[in-house]
């Protein structure tokens, strides 16, 4: 069954606005792209499809991203067009297997089903039934109108609307962010800083360079680090007056430089959600950007010393922060992938989520369904290529805190690495973190697992 959900509260007029730098980089030559972001909820109990239509209709009315199409104007400039009304395709299917068994296949299929970016809708919904009291909603959004932080916004708002609550007003839309981003101009101090910082810095880190226009993502799981290791790493961050993100960034740098005395300055791309300003925290859209971290990795420092260098690199980068699209002219490579290695610390699993396995039923009043979070399976490997975009890297570390500790995945490109080779990078990274947790005073060279 395929139906359409219309916006519950259409606005008065259409808008045409500039695209953000990430949106521009996501534009595919073919017009088709499957760089998709899911928002997923599970409903246990007696399910009301009519209520779901109402909830999704309000969601489409609240968020311009769900009513946005991309296209070129008369001058050939790429722009985003926001319609005053919108519809969300909703497809329904029933399954015989359990949700836990079917979920990886559903996520893989949805992640590989392309959207047409040149004028087509950029969101769709799927409702999967696993029995009369077990349903799964997947709202797929193309990355041009969403990111991982946006998917969390969507999940939370669906939960509130389902319960009859009214989410807070949306203070800024995706187009507002794009206008703000495009208005940024680099100061002389910012240009001088980045030219100096990036001069002679190694942004390849010994990895092969991607030469094609497309890549096939391989995403094996990272080895799970238990809670006690995670807690030790968090204490280490606190002692050095920094964050767990900085610890993870230092581990990535250490894993790729190995404590070599001649390592020198290296560049690591750090994914940023761009939601520090309160008005953008409820925005559904592609706000993600990359922040270059330029770190002195030479001299075989202790891990604690390297962490201090990463902290200073973070402060310098924030003090001179610019959108990556503005920074591109100052970088050696101006086309994606901009960085060889990227760190994307994924949002943690929400409280109360469970790893894959049997779920107890959670019922509302009179047995009405209640939406709950779903723990994503790691290590889904896509089978079709997509164009590179600003957020991509030859190798991307994607750790995530879940209910069991620190897990996640690592992403590589099939044209450059085998699945086993990508997995080995992840194993070295996790093994290094496990050593650091108990001996941060050791030198980087003694912590790094030899390449095998």
KELUM-369015 format. One record per residue (C-alpha): y, z, x. Coordinates in steps of 0.25 Angstrom, whole numbers, plus 2048, in hexadecimal, padded with zeros to 3 digits. Layout:
YZX ...
***
This chain:
800800800 80E7FC805 81A8027FE 829803801 831810801 84080E7FE 84B816804 84E8217FA 85D8227FC 863814801 870814808 87C80B804 87D80180F 8767FA81A 8797FC829 8787F4835 8797FC842 8767F9851 8687FD857 865807861 86180486F 85280886C 8527FF85F 8587F4867 84D7F5871 8427F6866 8467E8861 8397DF863 83A7D0867 82F7CE85C 8367D6851 82A7DE850 8277EC856 81E7F8854 82580385C 82380C850 82581B84D 81D822842 82182E83A 814835835 81183F82A 805844824 804849815 7F9852811 7F8855802 7FA84D7F5 8038417F9 80E83C7F1 81182D7F5 81D82D7EC 8248397F3 821831800 8298257FB 83582E7F7 834835805 83482880D 83F822804 84882E807 84582C816 84881D816 85582180F 85982B81A 856823826 85C816829 852813834 848811828 851807822 85580082F 8517F2834 8557EB842 85A7DD844 8657D584B 8727D2845 87A7C5845 87E7C7853 86F7C9858 8727D885A 8667E2856 86B7EB84B 8647F5841 8677F3832 8657FF829 8637FB81A 86880480F 85B804809 84D80480F 83E80380C 833809814 825802813 81A80C80F 80C808811 80081180C 7F1811811 7E581A80F 7DB81E81A 7CD82381A 7CE82A828 7D583782B 7E483782F 7E183C83D 7D783083F 7E0825839 7EE82A83E 7ED82484C 7E9816846 7F581783C 7FF81A847 7FA80F850 7FA805845 808809841 80D80984F 8097FB851 80D7F5844 81B7EE847 8287EF840 8317E283F 83E7E7846 8467DB842 84A7DE834 83D7E5830 83C7F482B 8397FD836 83280882E 825809826 81C814820 80D81681F 806820816 7F8822819 7EE82A810 7E2831815 7DE837808 7E583C7FC 7EC848803 7EE842811 7F9838814 800833820 80E82D820 81282482C 82081F82C 821815837 82F81183D 832807848 83880E854 845806852 84780F846 84081C84B 83B824856 832831858 83E83A854 841832848 832832843 833842843 84084183B 838838831 82C841830 83584E82E 83D847823 83184281C 82B85081C 838856816 83A84B80B 82B84D807 82E85B805 83A8587FD 84485C807 85085480B 85285181A 85F853820 86984781F 86783D82A 87383E833 87183183B 86982583A 86381C845 86E812844 87881D847 871820853 871812858 880810856 88281D85E 879818869 87F80B86A 88D81186B 889819878 890814885 88D818893 89782089A 89A81D8A9 89482B8AC 8878278A4 8868198AB 88881F8B9 87D82A8B6 8738208B1 8758168BC 8748218C7 8688288C0 86081B8BE 8638158CC 8568148D4 84F81C8C9 8408188C7 83E8148B8 83080E8BA 82981A8C0 81E8118C6 81A80B8B9 8187FC8B6 8247F58AF 8227EF8A1 8267E08A1 8237DC893 82B7DD886 8207E587F 8177F1882 80A7F687C 80B80587B 7FF80E880 80081C87C 7F5825881 7F683487E 7FB83E888 7F284988C 7F5855883 7FB86188A 7F886E883 80287887E 80288188A 806875893 81187188A 81687F889 816880898 81E873899 82887888F 82A885897 82C87D8A4 83787589C 83E882898 83E8878A6 84587B8AB 84F87B8A0 84A86E89A 841868890 83286488E 83785588E 83D85789C 82F85D8A1 82885189B 8328478A2 83084E8AF 82184D8AD 82283E8AA 82B83C8B7 8218448BF 81583D8BA 81B82F8BF 8218348CC 81683D8D1 8208458D9 82283A8E3 82D83E8ED 8338308EC 83382F8DC 8428308DB 84982E8CE 8418298C2 8458268B4 83D82B8A8 841826899 842832890 84182F881 84D836879 84D83786A 85C837869 85D84185E 86584C866 87084A85C 86E85284F 872846846 86783D84C 85B84784B 85884283D 85A833840 84E82A83E 85081E848 84D81A856 85682385E 84D82486A 852821878 84E823887 85582C891 85382989F 84F8358A8 8528328B7 84A83D8BE 84983F8CD 83A8408CF 83A8408DE 83684A8E8 8298508E2 83085B8DA 8298668D3 8288638C4 83286E8C1 83C8678CA 8398598C4 83B85F8B6 8498648BB 84C8568BF 8488518B2 85185B8AB 85D8568B3 8598488B0 85984B8A1 8678528A2 86D8468AA 86783C8A0 86C844894 87A84589A 87B83689C 873832890 87482488B 86C81B881 861814889 867807884 87480A88A 86D80E897 864801898 86E7FA8A1 86E8058AB 85E8048AC 8567FB8B5 84E7F68A9 8567F389D 84A7EE894 83F7F888F 8377FF894 84480589B 83C8118A1 82E8108A7 82B81E8A2 830826896 82E834890 82E835881 82C84387D 82784186F 82C84B864 822857863 818857857 81E85F84B 81A86D849 80D86F841 807861845 7F9861848 7F1858852 7E884E84D 7DC854844 7DA85A837 7E785E82F 7E6869824 7EC864817 7FB869815 7FF869806 80C86B7FF 80E8707F1 80386C7E7 7FC8647F2 80885B7F5 807854803 80F85A80E 81385181A 80E856828 80F851836 80584983D 80184A84C 80283C852 7F683885A 7F9834869 7F5828871 7F681D866 7F681086E 7FD804868 7F67F6869 8027ED867 80E7EC870 81D7EF86D 82A7EB874 82F7F587E 83B7FD879 845806880 83C81287D 83080C884 82B80F892 82080A89B 81A81889A 81F82288F 81B83188F 81B836880 817845880 81784D874 81685C870 80B85E865 80486A85F 7FA86A86B 804868877 80A85C87E 80484F87B 809841878 80683387E 80B82A889 80E81C886 80C810890 80C80188F 7FF7F988E 8057EE896 8077F88A2 7FC8038A1 7EF80589B 7ED810891 7E581889C 7F18168A5 7FB81B89B 7F2827898 7F182B8A6 80082C8A7 80083589C 7F583D8A2 7FD83F8AF 8098438A7 80184E89F 7FA8538AB 8078558B2 80D85D8A7 8018668A6 8028698B5 81186B8B4 80F8758A8 80987F8B2 80F87B8BF 81D8758BE 8208798CC 81686F8D2 81C8628D8 81B8558D0 81284F8DA 80885A8D8 8088598C9 80684A8C7 7F88468C4 7F583B8CE 7F482D8C8 7E68288C6 
***
